[in-house]
Amino acid sequence: MTRQYWANLVLCIVLAALAIFSVTQVGSVLAPKGLFVCEPEPSQEAGKILHDIQLAKFQISEGMNNMVAADFLIRNNSDHSIKNITVLCEFMDENGIYRDRHVWNLAETIPAMHQAQLSSVSRRFVNSNARALQCGITDFQPVKRPFFTLDRHLDDGYGGTMETGHGEQIPTGH
């Protein structure tokens, strides 16, 4: 029995222990919805006003070439404008068993106390056994005042003209 034999034996024991440890830990990362899948949490800012944002209606339809069209009616009943809205939809089969989930990121802005119909068309693969779905808003960003704004104005002192883009000129002086 040489050193190489003992080194190989120790290496095999370490690898076997590592493999056993990995297999036993897989059970803790398996969720009912898949490997390493966790429920999304809203950001701290969004969590404060999430109860005032409602997903009033949603419709998802699949077309040719796996093109999925999603329409969401979102009501913003808060005092803040919101943007970058994340909607999570979970698909179930006819028995109500979870089959799939997809996330839609909607970049539009909805002003305070307004509602908007937001649409998205994208190429996705939806589970063919899906018969029902549940959707909900999981996160968004409240719109903040910009750090700075650009003030664009015409110089009135020279009496020049400005083109409108349609071939006509508008005098800029008084």
N, C-alpha and C positions, 0 to 999 in steps of 0.2 A: 504494500500500500504506500503509494508515493504521495508527495505533496499535491500533485495535480488531481489525484483521486479525491483527497480531502477538500480541495478547493472546489471541485465540481459538485461534491456532495453538499457543501455549505451553500453554494450558489443555487442548487436545486431546492434546498429547504427554504431559502429566502424567497425564491420565485413562487414556490407553492404557497407559502404564507401570504404573500402579496396577492396571489390569485384568489385564495380563500377570502381574504379581507375584502377584495373588490366585489366578489359575488355576494357577500353578505350585505354590503352597502348599497347594492343596486336596488334592493327593496325599498330603501328610504328615499331614493330619487325617483322611483316610479310613482307617478300620480295616476289617478283614474283617467286622465286625459292624455297620458303619454309620458315618455322619458324626459325628465328635467322640465316639465311644463308646470308653471306656477300661475296663480291668478294675478292679473295685473292690478297694481295699486296706483291710484291717482297721485299726481304730484301734490306737494303740500299746498301750493296756491290753489290748485283745482279742487282739492278736498274741501276747502272752506265754502265753496259755492256750488259744488256738484249737485246738491239737492235742488237747485234752482234751474238746472239745465235738463231738459226733457227730450228724449227721443220719441216724438209723437207717432211717427209712422215710419215703416221701412218696407222696402220691397226689393228682393234680389231675384234676378232671372238670368238664366244661362242661354247664350246664343250659340252661333256657329263658331267653330275653332276655339272652344273653351273661353270665349269672351263672356265675362260675367258683368252684368250691369246692376249697380246698386243705387237705389234712391233712398235718401234719408230726409225726413222732415224733422228739423231740430228747433226747439223753442228755447230761447234764452230769456228766462224770467228774472234774471239777475240785474244788478246795477252796473255790471261790467261787460264790455265787449269781449268776445272770446274768439280764438283762432286756433288753428292746428288741432282739430278735434280728432280723437282716436275712437273708432267704433269697433267693438269686438262682436262678431257673430258666431254662434255655435250651432252646428247642424246636427240634428238627431234623425234616427230612422223612425219607422212607423210605430215602434214600441217605446219610443222616447229614450232610446239608448244613444249616448253620445257617439258621434262619428267623426266630426272634423270641426275645425275652427279657423276663421280668417279674420284678419285685422284690416280695417280701412283707415287710412290717414287722410283727412280732409283738410286742405290748407286754407280754405275760405275763412273769412271773418264774419261773425254774426254780431251786429250791434246790440247793445243792451235793450231789453224789453222788445225784441223782435224775434221773428222766426224766419227760417230759410229752408228751401228745398235744395239739398246738395246731392249731386250725382257723381258717380264714378264708374268708368268702364275700364276694366283691366283683364288681362289674360290670367286666369287662375284655374286650378283644377279642384272642383268640388266633388266630394265623395258621391258616387252614383247611388248609394243607398239612402242618401239624405232626403227626408220628406218634410221635415219641419225645422224651424230655426228660431233662435232667440238672439236678439241683438241688444246691446247696451253701450252707453258712452262710458269709456274707461278713463279717459284723460283729455285735457285740453290746456291751452295756455291763455290766461287772461291778458288782454291787450293792455300794454303800458304806454305811457306817453313816451315819444321818442327822445333820445338823449339830446339830439339837436335837430333842427329843421333848416332847410335851405330856403332863403328868402329870395325869390327871383322877381325882379322888377325891371321895367324899362327906364332908361335914362331920359327924363323929360326935358332936359336942358338943351338938347341939340336939334329938336324938331325934325328928326329923321322919320323914316317909314319902316314898317315891318310887314313882311309877307305873311299871308294867312295860310299858305300852302295850296291855295286854289288859284293862284295867279293874280289875286287882287292885293293891293297894298293899303295899309291902314296908317294914317298919320299918327305919330306918337307925340308930337308937340302940341302945345295949346294954341 
